[in-house]
Amino acid sequence: MDKITKKLKTLLFVCVLVSVLFAGGIPMIPLGAANEVYPVMVLGIIFTGGGFFATPLLWVYYGEERSLYRIVVAVEKEHLYSVREIASQLSLNENQVRNTLTNCFRKGYLEGYIREGDEITTGEGTKPGGRTRAAECPYCGAKFTYQGRNAECPYCGGTFTPEK
């Protein structure tokens, strides 16, 4: 989790910096030209031109990394260990979760875990302890996590046995 957290902090800093340089470069062009301070004008052109193309690309990349971070949190902090549970809890479809999990493993964000089909296990081949499951209440539609066989909705109090 530290790897993706550090990357997100760095990426956020770069995104904000490029956005500020882009916005700051626009007034630098006429101010540098009017006052005949050509290095300021050239920097304004560079900041504006580079920022025009780089700013949206960087923010989109940041958003993609945030979606990976949400999956990593679901596995490491919320203890959701199957595609179905993660999809249910995050209101995503299972194909989105599969693709995002593939990217998380490829980038090394889920160290110590192994993906076996739609299930996630520890490096020893066992499911991580303290199994928490995700469920959707059939009575009120709320999404929540629970442990054990029977689920009790924390919102409406309904109890049921979710399908495995």
Protein Blocks (a to p, Z undefined) as FASTA:
>chain_A
ZZmmmmmmmmmmmmmmmmmmmmmmmmmmmmmmmnopaklmmmmmmmmmmmmmmmmmmmmm
mmmmmmmmmmmmmmmmnopabfklmmmmnopafklmmmmmmmmmmnopaghiacehjacc
dfkopacehiacddddfklopacddedjbdcdfklopacdddZZ
